[in-house]
Amino acid sequence: MYGAPDTAAAERTAFRRAEKQYKLYKPPNPKGRSRSRRKPTGGDGGGGGDLSAVVDFHALLAADGELPAGIGRRDCAGFDRPVFCFLDRSGFYFIPGALSTEEQCYWIRESLKTFPQPPNRTNLTAMYGSISDLLIAAKNQKILVEVKNPDDQERNEQNNSGGKTQSKNFKFVEELEIQKGEVCSSTTASTLVRKLRWSTLGLQFDWSKRNYDVSLPHNNIPDPLASLAKKMAIPAMPSGEEFKPEAAIVNYYGPSDMLGGHVDDMEADWTKPIVSISLGSKCIFLLGGKTRDEVPTAMFLRSGDIVLMAGEAREHFHGVPRIFTESDEQEISALVSHLSGKDDQFILDYIKNSRININIRQVY
């Protein structure tokens, strides 16, 4: 996924060593045997791994006792949820279990059904153009096909160099609708859902230029998400100010995906937090320092947890080296129960092996 360090220098840093410690690696592939099982390095050889140093804020909350050295509580007037912080990481706040199970299910559905809708852009946009109703097509087992339409063959678009580029035409169809000679290429809608890696809400982020492109068509952040972000941002906001949600990036993680160490520095005012919502499978989150040479702290992020990063914390490297799926399904048992209806079967199958992260930002 985006942000992964790719230089030789990064391989030698403390942050990179921590990523390798927790990342899932594929074992050697004996001829004729499956490579589907993975295990983390530095573990017991049985796939469990050494997670003893990973901070578990849910366990600390349940224990309701004296906190370990370096961890504190943030008391915030008018905020009714427990908030943890690291004493040496100013501006970082962790809100365990911030969302109810019902709220988590709502935002999982929105992340798969609504957030990839045009004019929002996704990682699929560059190849397939604007795709509408992807989740509905996946539920109905439809296929996305590139078609040659005689009416469109002469319709070209001027590119930036002044040359001509023929536009591609894609549509969802039933398998029985595919006629010989009509289709150039095809892929199932369910496969495309699995290939989702990001979508952008509100002001659109241009990954190639690493900035916000205000000229791109966009809608405002949906009101319910904006209201949630404003409420959850309170512990990290300067006194008397209100968070203004202007953009969001939704990350979709598959079973072996990771998010390499990076700094979110494209917004104008770093005193305003990034509001980061976790949904689905549990993950390990690494919070480092202002350089990759500082040893990061590892912590568990579970569905419904919210992290805030503001001020000095905006300058700290952070990433996700691992998510937990399949055998760790007990972590999302409440979600499984609430997504057991017929209409949610596809979403349930997806979330059992995936994680979604919604991070909302004030751009200006």
SERO-4910 file (N, C-alpha, C, O; in steps of 0.05 Angstrom, whole numbers):
BEGIN
 pado doro    nc1    nc2    nc3   cac1   cac2   cac3    cc1    cc2    cc3    oc1    oc2    oc3
  Met    A     17    -24      0      0      0      0     17     25      0     42     23      3
  Tyr    A      5     49     -3     20     73     -6     37     78     19     29     70     41
  Gly    A     59     92     15     75    101     38     97     81     46    112     87     64
  Ala    A     98     58     33    118     38     41    146     48     35    151     57     13
  Pro    A    165     47     54    192     56     49    205     37     29    202     13     31
  Asp    A    220     49     10    232     33    -11    261     38    -15    273     30    -36
  Thr    A    274     52      3    302     58      0    319     40     17    309     30     38
  Ala    A    344     37      9    362     20     25    366     31     53    369     16     72
  Ala    A    367     58     55    371     70     82    348     63    100    352     58    124
  Ala    A    323     64     89    300     58    106    301     30    117    291     25    139
  Glu    A    313     11    102    314    -17    112    331    -19    137    328    -39    152
  Arg    A    348      0    143    366     -3    166    356     12    190    369     12    211
  Thr    A    332     25    189    323     42    210    308     25    231    300      3    227
  Ala    A    305     38    255    290     25    277    261     20    269    249      0    276
  Phe    A    249     39    254    222     36    246    219     12    227    200     -4    230
  Arg    A    237      9    209    235    -13    190    239    -40    204    227    -60    197
  Arg    A    257    -40    224    261    -65    239    235    -73    254    228    -97    255
  Ala    A    221    -53    264    195    -59    278    175    -69    258    160    -88    264
  Glu    A    174    -58    234    156    -67    214    161    -97    207    143   -113    205
  Lys    A    186   -103    204    194   -131    198    187   -150    221    180   -173    217
  Gln    A    189   -140    246    183   -156    269    154   -165    269    148   -188    276
  Tyr    A    136   -148    261    108   -154    263     94   -162    237     72   -173    237
  Lys    A    108   -157    215     96   -164    189     92   -194    185    108   -210    196
  Leu    A     71   -202    171     67   -230    164     83   -236    139     81   -222    119
  Tyr    A     99   -257    141    115   -266    118    106   -293    108     98   -311    123
  Lys    A    106   -295     81     99   -321     69    122   -341     74    145   -334     69
  Pro    A    116   -365     83    137   -385     87    146   -395     59    133   -390     39
  Pro    A    169   -409     58    178   -421     33    155   -439     21    139   -450     36
  Asn    A    155   -440     -5    134   -455    -19    144   -481    -30    153   -482    -53
  Pro    A    142   -503    -14    150   -529    -24    134   -536    -49    110   -529    -51
  Lys    A    147   -548    -68    134   -554    -93    108   -570    -89    108   -590    -76
  Gly    A     86   -559   -101     61   -573    -99     45   -567    -74     24   -579    -71
  Arg    A     55   -549    -57     40   -543    -32     31   -514    -32     42   -497    -46
  Ser    A     10   -510    -17     -2   -484    -16     15   -464      0     29   -472     19
  Arg    A     14   -438     -8     28   -417      6      8   -399     21     15   -376     28
  Ser    A    -16   -409     26    -36   -391     37    -32   -385     66    -42   -364     76
  Arg    A    -17   -401     81    -13   -396    109     11   -378    112     31   -381     98
  Arg    A     10   -359    131     32   -341    136     38   -340    166     20   -346    183
  Lys    A     62   -333    173     69   -329    201     87   -305    204    102   -298    186
  Pro    A     85   -291    227    102   -268    232    130   -276    239    134   -297    251
  Thr    A    150   -260    233    177   -265    241    180   -259    271    163   -246    283
  Gly    A    201   -269    283    206   -263    310    187   -277    329    186   -270    353
  Gly    A    172   -296    320    153   -309    337    161   -337    346    185   -343    348
  Asp    A    142   -353    352    148   -379    363    148   -401    342    150   -425    349
  Gly    A    147   -393    316    148   -413    295    121   -425    289    119   -440    269
  Gly    A    101   -420    306     75   -433    302     55   -413    291     31   -419    291
  Gly    A     64   -390    283     45   -370    272     34   -351    293     19   -333    285
  Gly    A     41   -354    319     31   -336    339     46   -310    341     33   -289    343
  Gly    A     72   -311    340     89   -287    341     91   -276    369     74   -283    386
  Asp    A    111   -260    374    115   -248    401    102   -221    401    113   -201    390
  Leu    A     79   -219    413     64   -194    415     64   -182    443     48   -165    449
  Ser    A     83   -191    459     83   -183    487     88   -153    491     80   -142    511
  Ala    A    101   -141    472    108   -113    475     87    -94    463     89    -70    464
  Val    A     66   -106    451     45    -90    438     26    -79    460     15    -94    475
  Val    A     22    -52    460      4    -40    480    -25    -47    473    -33    -44    450
  Asp    A    -40    -55    493    -68    -62    489    -85    -43    507    -88    -48    531
  Phe    A    -95    -22    495   -111     -2    510   -137    -14    520   -148     -4    540
  His    A   -148    -33    506   -173    -46    515   -168    -61    542   -184    -60    560
  Ala    A   -145    -74    543   -138    -88    568   -133    -68    591   -141    -73    614
  Leu    A   -120    -46    585   -115    -26    605   -141    -14    615   -145     -8    639
  Leu    A   -160    -10    597   -186      1    604   -201    -18    622   -214    -10    641
  Ala    A   -200    -44    615   -215    -64    630   -203    -68    658   -217    -72    678
  Ala    A   -176    -65    660   -162    -69    686   -169    -46    705   -171    -50    729
  Asp    A   -172    -22    694   -180      2    710   -162      5    734   -170     12    756
  Gly    A   -136      1    729   -117      4    751    -95     24    744    -99     42    727
  Glu    A    -72     22    757    -50     40    752    -39     35    724    -35     12    716
  Leu    A    -35     56    709    -25     54    682      5     49    680     19     58    698
  Pro    A     14     35    660     43     30    656     57     57    653     45     77    646
  Ala    A     83     56    658     99     81    655     97     91    626     98     75    607
  Gly    A     95    117    624     94    129    597     66    132    585     63    144    564
  Ile    A     46    121    598     19    122    588      2    138    607      3    134    631
  Gly    A    -15    156    597    -32    173    614    -61    173    604    -67    161    584
  Arg    A    -78    187    619   -106    191    611   -110    221    605    -98    238    618
  Arg    A   -127    226    585   -133    253    578   -162    259    587   -181    248    576
  Asp    A   -164    278    606   -191    287    615   -199    311    598   -185    331    596
  Cys    A   -223    308    587   -232    330    569   -261    336    575   -279    319    573
  Ala    A   -266    361    582   -293    370    589   -312    366    565   -305    374    543
  Gly    A   -335    355    571   -354    351    550   -350    327    532   -364    323    512
  Phe    A   -330    311    538   -324    287    523   -328    263    541   -316    260    562
  Asp    A   -346    244    532   -356    223    550   -343    196    546   -353    176    556
  Arg    A   -320    195    532   -306    170    528   -278    171    539   -266    192    541
  Pro    A   -268    148    548   -240    148    558   -220    154    536   -223    144    514
  Val    A   -200    169    543   -179    177    523   -152    171    535   -146    181    557
  Phe    A   -135    156    521   -108    150    530    -88    166    514    -94    175    491
  Cys    A    -64    170    525    -43    184    510    -16    173    519    -14    159    539
  Phe    A      4    178    503     32    172    511     45    198    520     43    219    507
  Leu    A     58    197    543     69    222    555     91    234    538     97    258    540
  Asp    A    105    217    521    126    227    505    118    231    476    135    235    458
  Arg    A     92    230    470     82    233    443     59    254    443     36    247    441
  Ser    A     66    279    447     47    300    449     29    301    424     39    300    402
  Gly    A      2    304    429    -16    306    406    -28    280    396    -44    280    378
  Phe    A    -20    257    408    -30    231    400    -50    222    422    -44    222    445
  Tyr    A    -75    215    413    -95    206    432   -109    181    421   -113    178    397
  Phe    A   -114    163    439   -126    137    432   -153    134    446   -154    136    471
  Ile    A   -175    130    431   -201    127    443   -211     99    438   -221     93    416
  Pro    A   -208     81    457   -216     53    453   -246     49    453   -260     61    469
  Gly    A   -256     33    434   -285     28    433   -302     52    430   -323     54    442
  Ala    A   -292     71    414   -307     97    411   -334     93    397   -352    108    402
  Leu    A   -336     73    380   -361     68    365   -375     43    375   -362     23    380
  Ser    A   -401     44    376   -416     20    383   -416      1    359   -407      8    337
  Thr    A   -424    -24    364   -425    -44    343   -443    -35    320   -436    -38    297
  Glu    A   -466    -23    327   -484    -14    306   -471      8    289   -474      9    265
  Glu    A   -457     26    303   -443     48    288   -421     36    270   -418     45    247
  Gln    A   -406     17    280   -386      4    263   -398     -9    238   -387     -5    216
  Cys    A   -420    -23    241   -433    -36    218   -442    -15    198   -439    -19    174
  Tyr    A   -453      7    208   -462     28    190   -439     39    174   -442     42    149
  Trp    A   -416     45    186   -393     56    171   -379     36    154   -367     43    133
  Ile    A   -381     10    161   -370    -10    143   -387    -11    117   -376    -12     95
  Arg    A   -413    -11    121   -431    -11     97   -426     14     80   -424     12     55
  Glu    A   -424     37     93   -419     62     78   -392     61     63   -390     71     40
  Ser    A   -372     50     76   -345     49     64   -345     32     38   -330     37     20
  Leu    A   -362     11     37   -362     -6     14   -384      2     -6   -380     -2    -30
  Lys    A   -406     13      3   -428     20    -15   -427     48    -25   -430     53    -49
  Thr    A   -422     67     -8   -425     96    -15   -399    109    -21   -397    124    -40
  Phe    A   -378    105     -5   -354    120     -7   -339    115    -34   -325    134    -43
  Pro    A   -341     92    -46   -327     89    -73   -343    101    -96   -334    100   -119
  Gln    A   -367    113    -90   -384    123   -112   -372    149   -124   -362    165   -109
  Pro    A   -374    153   -150   -366    178   -162   -383    201   -151   -406    196   -144
  Pro    A   -372    226   -148   -346    234   -159   -322    226   -142   -300    234   -149
  Asn    A   -326    212   -120   -303    203   -105   -285    185   -123   -295    169   -139
  Arg    A   -259    188   -120   -240    173   -135   -230    150   -118   -229    151    -94
  Thr    A   -223    128   -132   -211    104   -119   -186     96   -134   -180    107   -155
  Asn    A   -172     76   -124   -149     66   -138   -157     52   -164   -140     47   -181
  Leu    A   -183     46   -167   -193     34   -192   -199     54   -214   -202     47   -237
  Thr    A   -201     79   -206   -210    100   -225   -192    103   -249   -201    106   -272
  Ala    A   -166    102   -245   -147    106   -266   -150     85   -288   -146     91   -312
  Met    A   -156     61   -281   -158     39   -301   -186     37   -312   -189     32   -336
  Tyr    A   -207     40   -296   -234     35   -305   -252     59   -307   -275     57   -316
  Gly    A   -242     82   -299   -259    106   -300   -278    106   -276   -274     91   -257
  Ser    A   -299    122   -277   -318    123   -255   -335     98   -255   -348     91   -275
  Ile    A   -335     84   -233   -351     60   -230   -373     65   -209   -367     73   -186
  Ser    A   -398     62   -217   -420     66   -199   -431     39   -189   -431     19   -204
  Asp    A   -440     39   -164   -454     16   -153   -437    -10   -153   -447    -31   -160
  Leu    A   -412     -7   -146   -394    -30   -146   -404    -52   -127   -404    -75   -134
  Leu    A   -412    -44   -102   -420    -64    -83   -445    -79    -92   -447   -103    -89
  Ile    A   -464    -64   -103   -489    -77   -113   -482    -96   -135   -493   -118   -136
  Ala    A   -464    -89   -153   -456   -107   -174   -443   -132   -163   -447   -154   -174
  Ala    A   -426   -129   -142   -413   -152   -130   -433   -170   -117   -431   -195   -120
  Lys    A   -452   -159   -103   -473   -175    -91   -489   -191   -111   -497   -214   -106
  Asn    A   -493   -179   -135   -508   -192   -156   -491   -208   -175   -500   -217   -196
  Gln    A   -465   -212   -168   -446   -228   -183   -444   -219   -212   -442   -235   -230
  Lys    A   -443   -193   -215   -440   -182   -242   -410   -180   -250   -392   -183   -234
  Ile    A   -407   -175   -276   -380   -174   -287   -376   -147   -301   -393   -137   -315
  Leu    A   -353   -134   -296   -346   -109   -309   -332   -116   -335   -312   -130   -336
  Val    A   -343   -106   -357   -331   -112   -383   -324    -86   -398   -338    -66   -395
  Glu    A   -303    -87   -413   -297    -65   -432   -310    -72   -458   -305    -94   -469
  Val    A   -325    -54   -468   -341    -60   -493   -332    -41   -515   -324    -18   -510
  Lys    A   -334    -51   -539   -330    -34   -562   -357    -26   -573   -372    -41   -584
  Asn    A   -363      0   -569   -389     11   -577   -384     27   -603   -369     47   -602
  Pro    A   -396     19   -625   -391     33   -650   -396     63   -648   -383     79   -662
  Asp    A   -415     70   -632   -422     99   -629   -401    115   -615   -399    139   -617
  Asp    A   -383    100   -600   -363    114   -584   -335    112   -596   -317    125   -586
  Gln    A   -331     96   -616   -304     91   -625   -290    116   -636   -265    118   -635
  Glu    A   -306    135   -646   -294    159   -657   -292    181   -637   -282    203   -643
  Arg    A   -301    176   -612   -301    197   -591   -275    196   -577   -270    178   -561
  Asn    A   -258    216   -582   -232    217   -570   -230    241   -551   -245    260   -553
  Glu    A   -210    240   -534   -205    262   -516   -177    273   -520   -158    258   -525
  Gln    A   -174    300   -519   -148    312   -520   -133    307   -494   -144    313   -473
  Asn    A   -108    297   -496    -92    294   -472    -75    319   -468    -77    338   -483
  Asn    A    -59    319   -447    -44    343   -440    -24    351   -461    -15    374   -462
  Ser    A    -16    331   -478      4    337   -498     -8    345   -525      6    351   -544
  Gly    A    -34    346   -525    -48    354   -550    -54    331   -568    -67    335   -589
  Gly    A    -46    306   -561    -52    283   -577    -80    272   -571    -95    284   -555
  Lys    A    -87    250   -583   -113    238   -579   -112    212   -565    -94    195   -571
  Thr    A   -130    208   -547   -131    183   -532   -160    173   -533   -179    187   -525
  Gln    A   -163    148   -543   -190    138   -545   -201    130   -517   -187    116   -502
  Ser    A   -224    139   -510   -236    133   -484   -245    104   -483   -253     93   -504
  Lys    A   -243     92   -460   -252     65   -456   -280     65   -444   -288     83   -430
  Asn    A   -295     44   -450   -322     42   -442   -326     16   -426   -322     -5   -437
  Phe    A   -333     19   -400   -337     -4   -383   -366     -5   -373   -378     16   -369
  Lys    A   -377    -28   -369   -403    -31   -358   -406    -57   -343   -392    -77   -350
  Phe    A   -424    -58   -323   -430    -83   -309   -451    -98   -324   -471    -86   -333
  Val    A   -447   -124   -328   -467   -141   -341   -470   -167   -327   -452   -175   -312
  Glu    A   -492   -181   -332   -495   -208   -323   -477   -226   -341   -472   -219   -364
  Glu    A   -468   -248   -331   -451   -266   -347   -465   -274   -373   -452   -277   -393
  Leu    A   -491   -278   -372   -505   -288   -395   -508   -266   -417   -514   -272   -440
  Glu    A   -503   -241   -408   -505   -219   -428   -481   -216   -445   -482   -202   -466
  Ile    A   -459   -228   -437   -434   -225   -452   -436   -239   -479   -441   -263   -480
  Gln    A   -432   -224   -500   -434   -236   -527   -407   -238   -540   -389   -221   -536
  Lys    A   -404   -258   -555   -378   -264   -568   -371   -240   -586   -387   -231   -602
  Gly    A   -345   -231   -583   -335   -209   -600   -340   -182   -588   -328   -162   -598
  Glu    A   -357   -180   -568   -363   -153   -557   -343   -145   -535   -337   -121   -532
  Val    A   -333   -164   -521   -317   -158   -497   -287   -158   -503   -277   -177   -515
  Cys    A   -273   -136   -495   -244   -135   -497   -231   -148   -473   -212   -163   -475
  Ser    A   -241   -141   -449   -231   -152   -424   -253   -151   -404   -272   -137   -407
  Ser    A   -250   -167   -383   -271   -168   -362   -259   -176   -336   -238   -189   -335
  Thr    A   -273   -169   -314   -266   -178   -287   -291   -177   -270   -309   -161   -275
  Thr    A   -293   -194   -251   -317   -195   -235   -318   -172   -216   -297   -161   -207
  Ala    A   -342   -163   -209   -346   -141   -190   -335   -148   -163   -323   -131   -149
  Ser    A   -338   -173   -155   -328   -182   -128   -298   -180   -128   -286   -173   -107
  Thr    A   -284   -185   -150   -255   -183   -151   -247   -153   -148   -227   -147   -135
  Leu    A   -262   -136   -160   -256   -107   -158   -259    -97   -130   -244    -80   -121
  Val    A   -280   -107   -116   -283    -99    -88   -258   -107    -72   -248    -92    -55
  Arg    A   -248   -131    -77   -224   -140    -64   -199   -124    -71   -179   -123    -56
  Lys    A   -200   -112    -95   -177    -96   -104   -179    -67    -95   -160    -51    -99
  Leu    A   -201    -59    -82   -202    -32    -71   -180    -28    -50   -177    -44    -32
  Arg    A   -165     -7    -53   -144      0    -33   -149     27    -21   -140     32      2
  Trp    A   -162     46    -36   -168     72    -24   -190     85    -40   -194     80    -63
  Ser    A   -204    102    -26   -223    121    -38   -220    148    -24   -212    149     -1
  Thr    A   -227    169    -38   -223    196    -27   -249    211    -26   -264    211    -46
  Leu    A   -255    222     -3   -280    237      1   -274    266      4   -252    274     12
  Gly    A   -294    283     -1   -290    312      1   -270    321    -19   -269    312    -42
  Leu    A   -252    340    -11   -231    349    -29   -214    325    -37   -206    309    -20
  Gln    A   -209    322    -63   -196    298    -73   -165    300    -72   -153    320    -81
  Phe    A   -153    279    -61   -124    279    -59   -112    267    -84   -121    246    -94
  Asp    A    -92    280    -95    -78    271   -119    -53    256   -110    -33    269   -101
  Trp    A    -53    230   -113    -31    214   -103     -5    219   -119     17    218   -107
  Ser    A     -7    224   -145     17    228   -161     31    254   -153     56    256   -154
  Lys    A     16    275   -146     28    301   -139     29    305   -109     42    325   -100
  Arg    A     17    287    -94     17    289    -64      6    316    -55     19    329    -39
  Asn    A    -17    323    -66    -31    347    -56    -61    345    -62    -69    326    -75
  Tyr    A    -76    364    -52   -105    364    -57   -110    380    -82   -101    403    -85
  Asp    A   -125    368   -100   -132    380   -126   -160    391   -124   -179    376   -128
  Val    A   -162    417   -119   -189    429   -114   -205    431   -140   -229    436   -140
  Ser    A   -191    426   -163   -205    428   -189   -221    402   -195   -238    402   -213
  Leu    A   -215    381   -181   -229    355   -186   -257    357   -175   -262    368   -153
  Pro    A   -277    345   -189   -304    345   -179   -305    330   -152   -292    310   -149
  His    A   -321    340   -134   -323    327   -108   -348    336    -93   -360    357    -99
  Asn    A   -357    320    -75   -378    327    -56   -366    334    -29   -344    326    -23
  Asn    A   -381    348    -13   -373    352     15   -373    326     30   -386    307     22
  Ile    A   -357    326     52   -358    302     69   -387    297     78   -401    316     85
  Pro    A   -397    272     76   -424    267     85   -430    278    113   -413    275    131
  Asp    A   -453    290    117   -459    303    142   -456    284    167   -444    293    187
  Pro    A   -465    259    166   -462    242    189   -432    237    196   -425    236    219
  Leu    A   -415    234    175   -387    230    180   -374    255    191   -357    254    208
  Ala    A   -382    278    180   -371    304    189   -379    308    219   -362    317    234
  Ser    A   -404    302    226   -412    305    254   -397    287    272   -389    295    294
  Leu    A   -392    262    264   -377    243    280   -348    253    284   -338    253    306
  Ala    A   -336    263    262   -308    272    264   -306    296    282   -287    298    298
  Lys    A   -325    315    281   -324    339    298   -326    331    327   -312    342    344
  Lys    A   -343    311    333   -347    303    361   -322    289    371   -313    294    393
  Met    A   -311    271    355   -288    255    364   -262    271    365   -243    263    378
  Ala    A   -261    293    350   -236    309    349   -232    326    374   -211    337    378
  Ile    A   -253    329    391   -252    347    413   -227    345    431   -215    365    438
  Pro    A   -219    320    439   -195    318    457   -170    330    445   -151    337    460
  Ala    A   -168    332    418   -143    341    406   -145    369    395   -126    380    384
  Met    A   -168    382    398   -172    409    386   -163    431    405   -166    429    429
  Pro    A   -152    453    393   -146    476    410   -171    486    423   -193    485    411
  Ser    A   -169    496    447   -192    505    462   -209    525    447   -199    545    436
  Gly    A   -235    520    446   -254    539    434   -257    536    404   -272    551    392
  Glu    A   -242    518    391   -243    515    362   -258    489    355   -258    470    370
  Glu    A   -270    489    331   -285    465    322   -271    454    297   -263    469    279
  Phe    A   -268    428    296   -257    414    274   -274    418    249   -298    416    250
  Lys    A   -261    422    226   -275    426    200   -268    404    181   -247    405    168
  Pro    A   -284    383    179   -277    361    161   -280    369    132   -302    376    122
  Glu    A   -258    368    117   -258    377     89   -249    355     70   -255    356     46
  Ala    A   -236    334     80   -228    312     63   -225    287     80   -221    288    104
  Ala    A   -226    264     67   -222    239     81   -210    219     61   -216    219     37
  Ile    A   -193    202     71   -182    180     56   -191    154     69   -187    151     93
  Val    A   -203    136     54   -211    111     64   -192     89     54   -189     86     30
  Asn    A   -178     76     72   -160     54     65   -173     27     68   -187     22     88
  Tyr    A   -169     10     49   -180    -17     50   -156    -37     50   -140    -38     32
  Tyr    A   -155    -53     72   -133    -72     75   -142   -100     70   -162   -109     82
  Gly    A   -127   -115     53   -131   -143     50   -115   -158     70   -100   -146     86
  Pro    A   -116   -185     70   -103   -201     91    -73   -197     94    -63   -198    116
  Ser    A    -58   -192     72    -29   -189     74    -20   -160     69      4   -156     65
  Asp    A    -39   -141     69    -31   -113     64    -18   -100     88    -23   -108    111
  Met    A     -2    -80     82     10    -64    104     11    -35     94      8    -30     70
  Leu    A     14    -17    113     18     11    106     45     20    118     48     21    142
  Gly    A     64     25    100     91     31    109     92     57    124     75     75    122
  Gly    A    114     60    139    118     84    156    118    109    140    132    111    119
  His    A    103    129    148    100    154    134     91    176    153     84    171    176
  Val    A     92    201    143     82    224    157     60    237    140     63    241    116
  Asp    A     37    244    153     16    258    139     20    288    141     15    300    162
  Asp    A     31    300    120     39    328    122     28    346     99     40    367     94
  Met    A      6    338     87     -5    353     64    -26    373     72    -35    389     55
  Glu    A    -33    374     97    -53    394    106    -39    419    116    -16    418    125
  Ala    A    -53    442    115    -41    467    121    -36    472    151    -15    483    158
  Asp    A    -54    463    167    -53    469    196    -51    444    212    -70    429    216
  Trp    A    -26    438    222    -22    413    236    -32    414    265    -31    393    279
  Thr    A    -41    437    274    -53    437    301    -80    423    301    -90    415    322
  Lys    A    -92    419    277   -117    405    275   -112    376    271    -93    368    256
  Pro    A   -127    358    284   -121    330    283   -129    316    257   -147    325    243
  Ile    A   -117    293    252   -128    273    235   -145    255    252   -135    245    273
  Val    A   -170    250    245   -188    233    260   -189    206    245   -200    204    223
  Ser    A   -178    186    258   -174    160    244   -192    138    257   -188    132    281
  Ile    A   -210    127    241   -230    108    251   -222     80    241   -218     76    217
  Ser    A   -221     60    258   -214     33    251   -239     16    250   -256     18    268
  Leu    A   -242     -1    230   -265    -18    226   -256    -46    216   -237    -48    200
  Gly    A   -269    -67    226   -263    -94    217   -240   -107    232   -239   -104    256
  Ser    A   -223   -120    218   -202   -137    230   -183   -119    247   -177    -97    240
  Lys    A   -173   -131    268   -153   -118    286   -127   -115    271   -121   -130    252
  Cys    A   -111    -95    279    -85    -91    267    -65    -83    288    -72    -77    311
  Ile    A    -40    -82    280    -19    -70    296    -12    -43    284     -7    -41    260
  Phe    A    -12    -22    301     -6      5    292     21     13    305     24     10    329
  Leu    A     39     23    289     65     33    299     65     63    300     59     76    280
  Leu    A     73     74    323     76    103    326    105    108    333    114    101    354
  Gly    A    119    121    314    147    127    319    152    156    327    135    169    338
  Gly    A    176    166    320    183    193    326    186    209    301    175    203    280
  Lys    A    202    231    302    204    249    280    224    239    259    226    250    237
  Thr    A    238    218    265    256    205    245    250    175    246    240    164    266
  Arg    A    258    161    225    254    132    225    274    118    244    271     94    249
  Asp    A    293    133    254    313    120    272    303    117    300    315    102    316
  Glu    A    281    130    307    269    127    334    252    102    335    237     96    317
  Val    A    256     87    356    241     61    360    211     67    364    204     82    381
  Pro    A    194     56    347    166     61    349    153     44    371    163     24    380
  Thr    A    130     54    381    113     39    399     91     24    383     78     36    366
  Ala    A     88     -2    389     67    -17    376     43    -19    393     45    -22    418
  Met    A     19    -18    381     -6    -20    396    -27    -34    379    -25    -33    354
  Phe    A    -46    -46    392    -69    -58    377    -89    -37    371    -96    -20    387
  Leu    A   -100    -39    346   -123    -23    338   -145    -42    331   -142    -59    314
  Arg    A   -168    -39    344   -191    -57    339   -214    -41    327   -214    -16    326
  Ser    A   -233    -56    316   -256    -44    304   -271    -26    324   -277    -35    346
  Gly    A   -276     -1    316   -289     18    334   -271     36    349   -279     55    361
  Asp    A   -244     31    348   -225     49    360   -221     73    343   -223     72    318
  Ile    A   -214     95    356   -208    120    341   -181    131    352   -177    133    376
  Val    A   -164    140    333   -139    152    340   -139    181    330   -149    187    308
  Leu    A   -128    199    346   -125    227    338    -96    234    337    -81    227    355
  Met    A    -87    248    316    -60    257    314    -60    286    307    -69    294    285
  Ala    A    -50    303    325    -50    332    321    -23    344    331     -9    331    347
  Gly    A    -17    368    323      6    382    333     32    366    328     37    358    305
  Glu    A     47    362    349     73    348    346     70    320    335     87    310    321
  Ala    A     48    307    342     44    280    332     42    278    302     47    257    290
  Arg    A     34    300    289     32    301    260     59    297    247     61    290    223
  Glu    A     80    302    262    108    299    251    119    272    256    142    267    248
  His    A    104    254    268    115    228    276    108    207    254     86    206    244
  Phe    A    128    190    248    124    168    230    105    148    242    106    142    266
  His    A     87    137    226     69    117    235     61     98    212     65    105    189
  Gly    A     51     75    218     44     56    198     30     31    209     27     29    233
  Val    A     22     14    191      8    -11    199     22    -34    186     19    -39    162
  Pro    A     38    -50    201     53    -72    189     37    -98    187     46   -117    173
  Arg    A     14    -99    201      0   -125    201    -29   -122    209    -36   -106    226
  Ile    A    -46   -138    195    -74   -141    205    -78   -170    211    -64   -188    201
  Phe    A    -98   -175    228   -104   -202    238   -131   -211    226   -151   -197    228
  Thr    A   -131   -234    213   -155   -244    200   -159   -274    206   -142   -286    220
  Glu    A   -180   -285    196   -186   -314    196   -187   -325    225   -208   -324    237
  Ser    A   -165   -335    235   -165   -348    262   -171   -328    284   -177   -336    306
  Asp    A   -169   -302    278   -174   -281    298   -202   -270    297   -208   -248    305
  Glu    A   -220   -286    285   -248   -277    280   -262   -270    306   -282   -255    306
  Gln    A   -254   -282    329   -267   -276    354   -266   -246    361   -282   -236    376
  Glu    A   -246   -232    350   -243   -204    355   -266   -188    343   -273   -166    353
  Ile    A   -279   -199    322   -301   -184    309   -327   -200    312   -345   -198    295
  Ser    A   -330   -215    333   -353   -232    336   -379   -215    337   -400   -224    327
  Ala    A   -378   -192    349   -401   -175    351   -410   -165    323   -433   -164    317
  Leu    A   -390   -159    306   -396   -151    279   -408   -174    263   -427   -170    249
  Val    A   -397   -198    267   -407   -221    253   -437   -226    260   -453   -232    242
  Ser    A   -444   -222    285   -471   -226    294   -490   -205    281   -512   -212    273
  His    A   -481   -180    280   -498   -158    269   -499   -158    238   -517   -146    227
  Leu    A   -480   -172    225   -479   -172    196   -488   -200    186   -479   -208    164
  Ser    A   -505   -213    201   -512   -241    194   -536   -242    175   -544   -264    167
  Gly    A   -549   -220    169   -572   -220    152   -565   -226    123   -542   -223    115
  Lys    A   -584   -233    107   -580   -241     79   -568   -217     63   -550   -221     47
  Asp    A   -578   -193     68   -568   -170     53   -539   -163     59   -526   -150     43
  Asp    A   -529   -172     82   -502   -165     90   -482   -188     86   -459   -186     94
  Gln    A   -490   -209     72   -472   -233     70   -446   -226     56   -425   -234     65
  Phe    A   -447   -211     35   -423   -204     20   -405   -186     38   -381   -191     39
  Ile    A   -417   -167     52   -401   -150     70   -389   -166     92   -366   -161    100
  Leu    A   -404   -185    103   -393   -202    125   -369   -218    115   -348   -219    128
  Asp    A   -371   -230     92   -349   -245     81   -324   -228     76   -302   -236     80
  Tyr    A   -330   -203     68   -308   -184     63   -294   -177     89   -269   -178     91
  Ile    A   -309   -169    109   -298   -157    133   -283   -179    150   -267   -172    167
  Lys    A   -290   -204    147   -276   -225    161   -246   -226    155   -230   -235    171
  Asn    A   -239   -216    131   -211   -218    122   -200   -190    114   -181   -188     99
  Ser    A   -212   -169    125   -204   -143    116   -206   -123    139   -219   -127    159
  Arg    A   -193   -100    134   -195    -78    153   -200    -53    137   -190    -50    114
  Ile    A   -216    -35    148   -222     -9    135   -214     13    155   -219     11    179
  Asn    A   -201     33    144   -193     56    160   -203     81    147   -197     86    123
  Ile    A   -218     97    161   -228    123    151   -213    145    166   -216    148    191
  Asn    A   -197    161    152   -183    183    166   -192    209    154   -189    214    130
  Ile    A   -203    226    172   -216    251    164   -197    274    171   -184    275    192
  Arg    A   -195    294    152   -176    315    155   -188    343    151   -207    346    136
  Gln    A   -177    362    165   -183    390    159   -159    400    141   -137    401    150
  Val    A   -165    407    116   -144    413     97   -133    441    101   -108    445     99
  Tyr    A   -150    460    106   -141    488    107   -146    501    135   -140    524    139
***
